[in-house]
């Protein structure tokens, strides 16, 4: 499952939430990623 900008835009309730979510797309924010069932 990949999070694309368009998927994030569809889920964001407003522009400030979209701005905050966009900052989380930076790989440096996630040094380790893992998946467990439906959770990432």
C-alpha positions as CSV (number, residue, x, y, z in Angstrom):
1,X,0.0,0.0,0.0
2,X,1.5,3.3,-1.0
3,X,0.3,6.7,0.1
4,X,0.1,9.1,-2.8
5,X,-0.5,12.8,-2.6
6,X,-3.9,12.3,-4.2
7,X,-4.8,9.7,-1.5
8,X,-3.8,12.0,1.2
9,X,-5.7,14.9,-0.4
10,X,-8.8,12.8,-0.4
11,X,-8.5,12.0,3.3
12,X,-7.5,15.4,4.6
13,X,-10.4,17.3,6.2
14,X,-8.8,20.8,5.5
15,X,-5.7,22.5,4.1
16,X,-3.8,22.6,7.4
17,X,-4.2,18.8,7.8
18,X,-3.0,18.3,4.2
19,X,0.1,20.5,4.9
20,X,0.9,18.5,8.1
21,X,0.3,15.2,6.3
22,X,2.5,16.2,3.4
23,X,5.4,16.8,5.8
24,X,5.1,13.2,6.9
25,X,5.8,11.9,3.3
26,X,9.5,12.8,3.7
27,X,11.5,9.5,4.0
28,X,13.7,11.1,6.7
29,X,10.6,11.1,9.0
30,X,10.4,7.3,8.8
31,X,13.8,5.7,9.3
32,X,12.0,2.3,9.9
33,X,8.8,1.3,8.3
34,X,6.9,-1.9,9.1
35,X,3.5,-3.5,8.3
36,X,1.3,-5.5,10.6
37,X,-2.0,-6.6,9.1
38,X,-3.6,-3.4,7.9
39,X,-1.4,-1.1,10.0
40,X,1.8,0.5,8.7
